């Protein structure tokens, strides 16, 4: 099956610093990648959708300047949390889709971000 | 608006059968997914239904009725490792996944 690799799986950073999370599709070309955020005991919250070579589409309420998304190639998307604050601590998950008309999404392993 | 409803939490006994329901109202329909998510992990794919009827895959089955906007996930011969959250998601007319809040399933011995 399709494999999506997300790195790092866990990261602890200091307030005010930036953290980059990578999401790679290992055995397919991802036309679309999605970034989610999940707080404890809550469901997935879509943050943004990115298509290769174009700007990401952010969901309402998600700050574009704080959560920078780059989808430079068909196999890699990155999410950078800038000027991190403790309230940004969460579980971030990416997913990738290989066909715009086939909606199954393959998930990365997730990244547990803790801002201290 | 778009809406996916599923129970917040369910409890079942090891070895028994449990059915998790999902109702949806979306702008268009291009299939319904069920995912399993263990605490602290990413969701894993369980099933995809785009036509009406029952799809069986081992201990898990998924049913869809498009006219009723309804699906269920049926888990048989429950095992302790089945304790997890089960997420229902519908692909809308733009093939965007709309997620339910998830059903936390607790299995008791």
Interface residues (C-beta under 8 A of the other chain):
Chain A: X6 X34 X41 X42 X43 X44 X46 X49 X91 X93 X100 X101 X102 X103 X104 X105 X106 X107 X108 X109 X110 X112
Chain B: X30 X31 X33 X40 X41 X42 X43 X44 X45 X48 X85 X87 X91 X95 X96 X97 X99 X100 X101 X102 X104
